[in-house]
């Protein structure tokens, strides 16, 4: 029986969630499967991948054929690299400890790159938030100045009207005398 490692589609319309399963190649896409080894959620940023590394490695070494998308996921998680390294151990090219050291070095480098990208993204988000805050503060300052100017004009107009009323009263009193 030929086995495949593939995605099953779950979730609602335009919001898919994919369990990663090992299934008989003749089984329907969302039908029977042998084992569920993880999940893939492309709706989050970045996409969320949870994978049972040991079981995925077991099935890949056993001969299960991953689909293109699942092969990409397995490569990003390091399953395909570990399969390659274990092949080198079986051939006697290097020891198990050397293979584990190489895998750990790859994993550390991958984490370092991911952390740098995350830090860069966080810095960019903080910079954008500061720019939005500064723009809002400037907008509020201009609005405050406009309101103060309007109030000053209104007060000046009221003072002028009051002064004109006093002058009119004084003129009336002078005319009455």
TORPA-4810 file (N, C-alpha, C, O; in nm, 3 decimals):
<nodes>
NODE_1_0.085_-0.117_0.000_0.000_0.000_0.000_0.090_0.124_0.000_0.179_0.137_0.084_X
NODE_2_0.066_0.214_-0.096_0.143_0.338_-0.106_0.084_0.441_-0.010_-0.036_0.467_-0.011_X
NODE_3_0.170_0.498_0.074_0.122_0.598_0.169_0.171_0.736_0.129_0.279_0.752_0.071_X
NODE_4_0.090_0.834_0.161_0.123_0.973_0.133_0.110_1.053_0.261_0.027_1.024_0.347_X
NODE_5_0.194_1.154_0.272_0.179_1.252_0.380_0.119_1.374_0.312_0.181_1.433_0.224_X
NODE_6_-0.002_1.411_0.352_-0.072_1.518_0.283_-0.157_1.601_0.378_-0.169_1.571_0.496_X
NODE_7_-0.216_1.705_0.323_-0.301_1.793_0.401_-0.447_1.754_0.384_-0.490_1.718_0.274_X
NODE_8_-0.523_1.762_0.492_-0.668_1.748_0.486_-0.725_1.886_0.506_-0.677_1.961_0.591_X
NODE_9_-0.827_1.922_0.429_-0.884_2.056_0.443_-0.997_2.053_0.544_-1.092_1.976_0.531_X
NODE_10_-0.986_2.138_0.645_-1.091_2.159_0.744_-1.116_2.308_0.753_-1.044_2.387_0.692_X
NODE_11_-1.217_2.347_0.827_-1.247_2.489_0.845_-1.358_2.533_0.753_-1.409_2.454_0.674_X
NODE_12_-1.394_2.659_0.763_-1.503_2.710_0.682_-1.451_2.771_0.552_-1.330_2.773_0.526_X
NODE_13_-1.542_2.819_0.472_-1.507_2.877_0.343_-1.415_2.997_0.362_-1.441_3.083_0.446_X
NODE_14_-1.308_3.003_0.285_-1.207_3.109_0.288_-1.133_3.120_0.422_-1.070_3.222_0.449_X
NODE_15_-1.142_3.017_0.505_-1.070_3.017_0.633_-1.030_2.873_0.664_-1.076_2.813_0.761_X
NODE_16_-0.943_2.820_0.579_-0.907_2.679_0.587_-0.803_2.653_0.695_-0.721_2.739_0.727_X
NODE_17_-0.808_2.534_0.749_-0.715_2.483_0.849_-0.681_2.342_0.804_-0.770_2.265_0.768_X
NODE_18_-0.553_2.307_0.805_-0.512_2.180_0.746_-0.442_2.087_0.844_-0.330_2.117_0.885_X
NODE_19_-0.504_1.975_0.884_-0.429_1.872_0.955_-0.333_1.803_0.858_-0.367_1.781_0.742_X
NODE_20_-0.214_1.770_0.905_-0.117_1.695_0.824_-0.134_1.549_0.862_-0.116_1.512_0.978_X
NODE_21_-0.168_1.465_0.764_-0.198_1.325_0.791_-0.118_1.232_0.701_-0.071_1.271_0.594_X
NODE_22_-0.103_1.110_0.748_-0.047_1.002_0.668_-0.165_0.918_0.626_-0.241_0.870_0.711_X
NODE_23_-0.182_0.900_0.494_-0.300_0.828_0.444_-0.261_0.739_0.328_-0.158_0.760_0.264_X
NODE_24_-0.345_0.640_0.302_-0.333_0.557_0.183_-0.354_0.648_0.063_-0.444_0.733_0.066_X
NODE_25_-0.275_0.633_-0.041_-0.284_0.722_-0.156_-0.419_0.711_-0.227_-0.458_0.802_-0.300_X
NODE_26_-0.491_0.600_-0.206_-0.620_0.581_-0.271_-0.736_0.641_-0.191_-0.847_0.652_-0.243_X
NODE_27_-0.711_0.680_-0.066_-0.817_0.736_0.019_-0.851_0.878_-0.026_-0.765_0.949_-0.078_X
NODE_28_-0.977_0.920_-0.007_-1.014_1.057_-0.043_-0.937_1.160_0.039_-0.887_1.130_0.147_X
NODE_29_-0.929_1.281_-0.013_-0.850_1.387_0.051_-0.889_1.408_0.197_-0.802_1.413_0.284_X
NODE_30_-1.018_1.420_0.224_-1.064_1.444_0.360_-1.119_1.318_0.426_-1.192_1.326_0.525_X
NODE_31_-1.084_1.202_0.371_-1.139_1.077_0.421_-1.048_1.008_0.521_-0.985_1.071_0.605_X
NODE_32_-1.042_0.874_0.509_-0.965_0.793_0.604_-0.817_0.827_0.601_-0.761_0.862_0.497_X
NODE_33_-0.758_0.817_0.717_-0.613_0.836_0.727_-0.558_0.740_0.829_-0.631_0.686_0.913_X
NODE_34_-0.428_0.718_0.822_-0.361_0.624_0.912_-0.324_0.694_1.043_-0.350_0.642_1.151_X
NODE_35_-0.263_0.812_1.031_-0.218_0.884_1.150_-0.213_1.033_1.122_-0.176_1.076_1.013_X
NODE_36_-0.250_1.111_1.222_-0.238_1.257_1.214_-0.106_1.295_1.281_-0.083_1.263_1.397_X
NODE_37_-0.018_1.364_1.206_0.114_1.396_1.260_0.135_1.545_1.284_0.242_1.585_1.330_X
NODE_38_0.036_1.628_1.253_0.053_1.770_1.279_-0.060_1.852_1.220_-0.163_1.798_1.179_X
NODE_39_-0.040_1.983_1.217_-0.139_2.073_1.159_-0.069_2.194_1.100_0.043_2.229_1.138_X
NODE_40_-0.139_2.258_1.006_-0.088_2.376_0.937_-0.201_2.478_0.930_-0.308_2.448_0.875_X
NODE_41_-0.178_2.597_0.984_-0.279_2.702_0.983_-0.222_2.824_0.910_-0.144_2.899_0.968_X
NODE_42_-0.261_2.844_0.783_-0.207_2.957_0.707_-0.276_3.089_0.739_-0.237_3.193_0.684_X
NODE_43_-0.377_3.089_0.826_-0.453_3.210_0.855_-0.382_3.304_0.951_-0.418_3.421_0.960_X
NODE_44_-0.282_3.256_1.021_-0.208_3.340_1.114_-0.087_3.400_1.042_-0.048_3.352_0.936_X
NODE_45_-0.031_3.504_1.100_0.088_3.564_1.040_0.200_3.563_1.142_0.191_3.636_1.241_X
NODE_46_0.304_3.486_1.124_0.329_3.389_1.018_0.245_3.264_1.037_0.187_3.242_1.144_X
NODE_47_0.238_3.181_0.934_0.157_3.060_0.939_0.202_2.971_1.056_0.322_2.957_1.082_X
NODE_48_0.105_2.912_1.124_0.134_2.827_1.240_0.147_2.682_1.195_0.060_2.628_1.127_X
NODE_49_0.259_2.621_1.233_0.283_2.480_1.200_0.313_2.407_1.329_0.404_2.444_1.403_X
NODE_50_0.235_2.301_1.356_0.269_2.213_1.469_0.290_2.075_1.408_0.208_2.027_1.330_X
NODE_51_0.399_2.012_1.446_0.436_1.887_1.383_0.499_1.794_1.485_0.584_1.836_1.564_X
NODE_52_0.457_1.667_1.484_0.522_1.566_1.566_0.647_1.522_1.488_0.639_1.437_1.398_X
NODE_53_0.760_1.580_1.523_0.884_1.563_1.447_0.922_1.415_1.435_0.955_1.368_1.325_X
NODE_54_0.919_1.342_1.545_0.962_1.202_1.544_0.874_1.115_1.454_0.925_1.033_1.378_X
NODE_55_0.742_1.134_1.463_0.652_1.054_1.380_0.665_1.092_1.232_0.659_1.005_1.146_X
NODE_56_0.684_1.221_1.203_0.702_1.264_1.064_0.830_1.203_1.008_0.833_1.156_0.894_X
NODE_57_0.937_1.204_1.088_1.063_1.146_1.045_1.048_0.996_1.022_1.099_0.941_0.924_X
NODE_58_0.977_0.929_1.112_0.953_0.785_1.098_0.884_0.756_0.965_0.926_0.668_0.890_X
NODE_59_0.777_0.831_0.935_0.700_0.803_0.814_0.780_0.837_0.688_0.768_0.767_0.587_X
NODE_60_0.859_0.941_0.691_0.941_0.976_0.574_1.046_0.868_0.552_1.071_0.828_0.439_X
NODE_61_1.108_0.821_0.661_1.208_0.714_0.647_1.145_0.581_0.606_1.210_0.500_0.541_X
NODE_62_1.020_0.560_0.643_0.950_0.437_0.607_0.916_0.435_0.459_0.898_0.328_0.400_X
NODE_63_0.906_0.553_0.397_0.879_0.558_0.254_0.752_0.632_0.217_0.715_0.633_0.099_X
NODE_64_0.685_0.694_0.311_0.566_0.772_0.279_0.608_0.893_0.196_0.705_0.961_0.229_X
NODE_65_0.534_0.919_0.088_0.568_1.028_-0.003_0.491_1.154_0.034_0.368_1.155_0.029_X
NODE_66_0.561_1.262_0.072_0.490_1.386_0.102_0.448_1.459_-0.026_0.517_1.451_-0.128_X
NODE_67_0.335_1.528_-0.020_0.295_1.613_-0.132_0.388_1.734_-0.134_0.468_1.753_-0.042_X
NODE_68_0.378_1.814_-0.238_0.469_1.928_-0.253_0.460_2.025_-0.135_0.562_2.067_-0.082_X
NODE_69_0.338_2.059_-0.094_0.321_2.153_0.017_0.374_2.094_0.146_0.441_2.162_0.223_X
NODE_70_0.344_1.967_0.170_0.390_1.901_0.293_0.542_1.886_0.290_0.606_1.899_0.394_X
NODE_71_0.599_1.860_0.174_0.746_1.851_0.163_0.809_1.984_0.203_0.910_1.987_0.272_X
NODE_72_0.748_2.094_0.159_0.797_2.227_0.197_0.789_2.247_0.348_0.882_2.299_0.410_X
NODE_73_0.677_2.207_0.407_0.660_2.220_0.552_0.763_2.135_0.626_0.825_2.180_0.722_X
NODE_74_0.782_2.010_0.580_0.879_1.921_0.644_1.021_1.975_0.630_1.102_1.960_0.721_X
NODE_75_1.051_2.036_0.517_1.184_2.094_0.497_1.206_2.210_0.593_1.313_2.221_0.653_X
NODE_76_1.106_2.296_0.608_1.119_2.410_0.698_1.134_2.366_0.843_1.200_2.433_0.922_X
NODE_77_1.073_2.255_0.878_1.081_2.205_1.016_1.207_2.121_1.039_1.239_2.090_1.153_X
NODE_78_1.278_2.081_0.932_1.403_2.008_0.946_1.391_1.858_0.934_1.491_1.788_0.952_X
NODE_79_1.273_1.806_0.904_1.254_1.661_0.894_1.335_1.605_0.776_1.399_1.501_0.788_X
NODE_80_1.331_1.675_0.663_1.402_1.625_0.545_1.554_1.630_0.566_1.626_1.542_0.520_X
NODE_81_1.602_1.733_0.637_1.745_1.742_0.667_1.787_1.626_0.758_1.891_1.564_0.736_X
NODE_82_1.706_1.599_0.860_1.740_1.489_0.951_1.739_1.355_0.878_1.822_1.269_0.906_X
NODE_83_1.646_1.337_0.785_1.644_1.213_0.704_1.774_1.203_0.624_1.835_1.096_0.617_X
NODE_84_1.816_1.314_0.566_1.940_1.317_0.489_2.060_1.284_0.579_2.147_1.206_0.541_X
NODE_85_2.064_1.345_0.697_2.176_1.320_0.789_2.177_1.175_0.837_2.283_1.114_0.847_X
NODE_86_2.061_1.120_0.865_2.055_0.979_0.908_2.100_0.886_0.796_2.158_0.780_0.822_X
NODE_87_2.072_0.925_0.671_2.122_0.847_0.557_2.274_0.846_0.555_2.335_0.743_0.525_X
NODE_88_2.336_0.960_0.587_2.482_0.968_0.594_2.538_0.882_0.706_2.645_0.823_0.691_X
NODE_89_2.465_0.875_0.818_2.509_0.790_0.930_2.503_0.643_0.888_2.595_0.566_0.917_X
NODE_90_2.395_0.603_0.820_2.381_0.464_0.777_2.491_0.424_0.679_2.536_0.309_0.678_X
NODE_91_2.535_0.519_0.596_2.641_0.491_0.500_2.779_0.496_0.564_2.877_0.453_0.504_X
NODE_92_2.787_0.549_0.687_2.915_0.556_0.755_2.994_0.681_0.725_3.113_0.686_0.755_X
NODE_93_2.931_0.781_0.666_3.002_0.905_0.633_3.040_0.982_0.758_3.146_1.046_0.762_X
NODE_94_2.956_0.977_0.862_2.984_1.042_0.989_2.902_0.975_1.098_2.818_0.890_1.070_X
NODE_95_2.928_1.014_1.221_2.864_0.949_1.335_2.730_1.014_1.368_2.696_1.120_1.316_X
NODE_96_2.655_0.947_1.454_2.525_0.997_1.500_2.542_1.131_1.572_2.460_1.222_1.556_X
NODE_97_2.649_1.144_1.653_2.674_1.269_1.725_2.702_1.383_1.629_2.655_1.495_1.649_X
NODE_98_2.779_1.356_1.523_2.809_1.456_1.422_2.680_1.499_1.351_2.659_1.618_1.324_X
NODE_99_2.595_1.403_1.320_2.467_1.435_1.255_2.382_1.523_1.346_2.323_1.621_1.300_X
NODE_100_2.377_1.490_1.474_2.298_1.570_1.568_2.358_1.709_1.583_2.284_1.807_1.595_X
NODE_101_2.491_1.719_1.584_2.557_1.849_1.594_2.523_1.936_1.472_2.493_2.054_1.487_X
NODE_102_2.527_1.877_1.354_2.494_1.951_1.232_2.349_1.997_1.233_2.318_2.110_1.194_X
NODE_103_2.260_1.909_1.278_2.118_1.945_1.284_2.096_2.059_1.385_2.021_2.152_1.357_X
NODE_104_2.161_2.050_1.501_2.147_2.154_1.602_2.201_2.287_1.552_2.144_2.393_1.579_X
NODE_105_2.313_2.283_1.478_2.370_2.405_1.421_2.273_2.467_1.320_2.254_2.588_1.318_X
NODE_106_2.212_2.383_1.236_2.113_2.431_1.139_1.993_2.493_1.210_1.944_2.599_1.172_X
NODE_107_1.948_2.426_1.314_1.831_2.474_1.390_1.862_2.608_1.457_1.779_2.699_1.457_X
NODE_108_1.982_2.620_1.515_2.021_2.745_1.581_2.029_2.859_1.479_1.984_2.971_1.506_X
NODE_109_2.087_2.831_1.363_2.098_2.932_1.258_1.959_2.974_1.210_1.933_3.092_1.189_X
NODE_110_1.871_2.877_1.194_1.734_2.905_1.151_1.661_2.991_1.254_1.590_3.085_1.218_X
NODE_111_1.679_2.958_1.381_1.615_3.036_1.488_1.671_3.178_1.493_1.597_3.274_1.517_X
NODE_112_1.803_3.191_1.471_1.866_3.323_1.473_1.809_3.410_1.361_1.780_3.527_1.383_X
NODE_113_1.793_3.354_1.242_1.738_3.428_1.129_1.593_3.466_1.157_1.551_3.578_1.129_X
NODE_114_1.517_3.372_1.213_1.376_3.399_1.244_1.364_3.507_1.351_1.277_3.594_1.342_X
NODE_115_1.450_3.502_1.452_1.446_3.604_1.558_1.485_3.741_1.503_1.427_3.842_1.543_X
NODE_116_1.582_3.745_1.413_1.622_3.873_1.353_1.508_3.930_1.270_1.482_4.050_1.274_X
NODE_117_1.441_3.845_1.195_1.327_3.892_1.115_1.215_3.942_1.204_1.151_4.043_1.174_X
NODE_118_1.190_3.872_1.314_1.086_3.912_1.409_1.121_4.046_1.473_1.036_4.133_1.488_X
NODE_119_1.249_4.062_1.513_1.293_4.187_1.574_1.280_4.302_1.475_1.239_4.412_1.512_X
NODE_120_1.314_4.277_1.349_1.302_4.380_1.246_1.156_4.419_1.226_1.124_4.537_1.212_X
NODE_121_1.070_4.321_1.225_0.926_4.346_1.209_0.871_4.423_1.329_0.791_4.514_1.312_X
NODE_122_0.914_4.386_1.449_0.870_4.457_1.570_0.918_4.602_1.570_0.844_4.693_1.607_X
NODE_123_1.043_4.623_1.528_1.097_4.759_1.522_1.020_4.843_1.421_0.990_4.960_1.445_X
NODE_124_0.988_4.783_1.308_0.912_4.853_1.205_0.773_4.889_1.258_0.725_5.000_1.235_X
NODE_125_0.708_4.796_1.328_0.575_4.821_1.384_0.582_4.932_1.489_0.493_5.018_1.495_X
NODE_126_0.686_4.931_1.572_0.702_5.035_1.674_0.725_5.171_1.609_0.671_5.272_1.654_X
NODE_127_0.806_5.173_1.503_0.832_5.298_1.431_0.705_5.352_1.367_0.680_5.473_1.371_X
NODE_128_0.624_5.263_1.309_0.498_5.306_1.249_0.403_5.358_1.355_0.333_5.457_1.333_X
NODE_129_0.399_5.293_1.471_0.313_5.338_1.579_0.357_5.476_1.629_0.273_5.562_1.656_X
NODE_130_0.488_5.497_1.640_0.540_5.628_1.683_0.507_5.735_1.581_0.470_5.847_1.617_X
NODE_131_0.518_5.702_1.453_0.485_5.797_1.347_0.336_5.832_1.352_0.299_5.949_1.337_X
NODE_132_0.251_5.733_1.372_0.107_5.758_1.384_0.078_5.846_1.505_-0.004_5.937_1.498_X
NODE_133_0.146_5.818_1.617_0.126_5.897_1.739_0.169_6.042_1.716_0.098_6.135_1.755_X
NODE_134_0.286_6.060_1.653_0.335_6.195_1.627_0.241_6.271_1.533_0.215_6.389_1.553_X
NODE_135_0.190_6.203_1.430_0.097_6.266_1.336_-0.032_6.306_1.409_-0.086_6.414_1.386_X
NODE_136_-0.080_6.219_1.496_-0.201_6.249_1.574_-0.177_6.366_1.669_-0.264_6.452_1.684_X
NODE_137_-0.060_6.370_1.732_-0.027_6.480_1.823_-0.021_6.612_1.746_-0.071_6.714_1.793_X
NODE_138_0.041_6.611_1.628_0.049_6.731_1.545_-0.091_6.776_1.502_-0.122_6.895_1.504_X
NODE_139_-0.173_6.680_1.464_-0.310_6.710_1.424_-0.388_6.773_1.540_-0.460_6.870_1.521_X
NODE_140_-0.372_6.717_1.659_-0.439_6.771_1.777_-0.388_6.911_1.811_-0.465_6.999_1.850_X
NODE_141_-0.256_6.932_1.796_-0.199_7.064_1.823_-0.257_7.168_1.728_-0.296_7.276_1.771_X
NODE_142_-0.263_7.135_1.599_-0.319_7.228_1.500_-0.467_7.256_1.528_-0.513_7.369_1.516_X
NODE_143_-0.538_7.152_1.565_-0.680_7.168_1.596_-0.696_7.257_1.719_-0.785_7.342_1.723_X
NODE_144_-0.611_7.238_1.820_-0.614_7.320_1.941_-0.584_7.466_1.908_-0.649_7.557_1.961_X
NODE_145_-0.485_7.488_1.821_-0.453_7.625_1.780_-0.570_7.689_1.707_-0.601_7.806_1.729_X
NODE_146_-0.636_7.613_1.620_-0.751_7.665_1.545_-0.864_7.700_1.641_-0.928_7.804_1.625_X
NODE_147_-0.890_7.614_1.739_-0.995_7.641_1.838_-0.959_7.764_1.920_-1.046_7.848_1.946_X
NODE_148_-0.834_7.776_1.962_-0.790_7.892_2.040_-0.803_8.020_1.959_-0.845_8.123_2.011_X
NODE_149_-0.768_8.013_1.830_-0.780_8.129_1.742_-0.926_8.171_1.727_-0.959_8.289_1.730_X
NODE_150_-1.013_8.070_1.710_-1.156_8.097_1.696_-1.211_8.161_1.823_-1.288_8.256_1.818_X
NODE_151_-1.170_8.106_1.939_-1.215_8.162_2.067_-1.166_8.305_2.084_-1.240_8.392_2.131_X
NODE_152_-1.041_8.330_2.045_-0.984_8.465_2.056_-1.060_8.561_1.965_-1.089_8.674_2.005_X
NODE_153_-1.092_8.518_1.843_-1.168_8.603_1.751_-1.307_8.631_1.807_-1.356_8.744_1.800_X
NODE_154_-1.372_8.527_1.863_-1.505_8.543_1.921_-1.500_8.639_2.039_-1.586_8.726_2.054_X
NODE_155_-1.397_8.622_2.125_-1.381_8.711_2.241_-1.354_8.855_2.196_-1.408_8.949_2.254_X
NODE_156_-1.270_8.871_2.093_-1.241_9.005_2.041_-1.368_9.067_1.983_-1.393_9.186_2.001_X
NODE_157_-1.447_8.986_1.913_-1.572_9.037_1.857_-1.668_9.078_1.968_-1.733_9.182_1.959_X
NODE_158_-1.677_8.996_2.074_-1.765_9.029_2.187_-1.716_9.157_2.256_-1.797_9.242_2.293_X
NODE_159_-1.583_9.170_2.273_-1.528_9.291_2.335_-1.557_9.413_2.249_-1.592_9.519_2.300_X
NODE_160_-1.541_9.397_2.119_-1.568_9.508_2.027_-1.716_9.546_2.033_-1.752_9.664_2.031_X
NODE_161_-1.803_9.443_2.039_-1.947_9.470_2.048_-1.980_9.538_2.180_-2.060_9.631_2.184_X
NODE_162_-1.918_9.492_2.288_-1.942_9.553_2.419_-1.890_9.697_2.421_-1.955_9.786_2.475_X
NODE_163_-1.773_9.719_2.361_-1.715_9.853_2.354_-1.805_9.944_2.271_-1.829_10.059_2.306_X
NODE_164_-1.853_9.890_2.159_-1.943_9.967_2.073_-2.072_9.998_2.147_-2.127_10.108_2.132_X
NODE_165_-2.122_9.904_2.226_-2.245_9.926_2.303_-2.221_10.034_2.408_-2.306_10.120_2.429_X
NODE_166_-2.105_10.031_2.475_-2.072_10.134_2.575_-2.060_10.271_2.509_-2.109_10.370_2.562_X
NODE_167_-1.996_10.275_2.393_-1.983_10.401_2.322_-2.119_10.452_2.278_-2.146_10.572_2.281_X
NODE_168_-2.205_10.360_2.236_-2.339_10.399_2.194_-2.417_10.454_2.313_-2.488_10.553_2.300_X
NODE_169_-2.404_10.389_2.428_-2.470_10.435_2.550_-2.417_10.572_2.589_-2.492_10.662_2.624_X
NODE_170_-2.284_10.586_2.581_-2.222_10.714_2.617_-2.270_10.822_2.521_-2.294_10.936_2.562_X
NODE_171_-2.283_10.788_2.394_-2.329_10.883_2.293_-2.475_10.919_2.320_-2.513_11.035_2.303_X
NODE_172_-2.556_10.824_2.359_-2.696_10.848_2.390_-2.708_10.939_2.512_-2.789_11.032_2.513_X
NODE_173_-2.626_10.912_2.614_-2.628_10.993_2.735_-2.581_11.134_2.703_-2.636_11.231_2.756_X
NODE_174_-2.481_11.147_2.617_-2.432_11.280_2.580_-2.537_11.353_2.496_-2.554_11.474_2.509_X
NODE_175_-2.607_11.279_2.413_-2.710_11.340_2.330_-2.831_11.376_2.416_-2.902_11.472_2.386_X
NODE_176_-2.855_11.299_2.521_-2.967_11.326_2.610_-2.939_11.449_2.695_-3.035_11.513_2.739_X
NODE_177_-2.821_11.484_2.720_-2.788_11.599_2.805_-2.790_11.721_2.729_-2.764_11.828_2.784_X
</nodes>
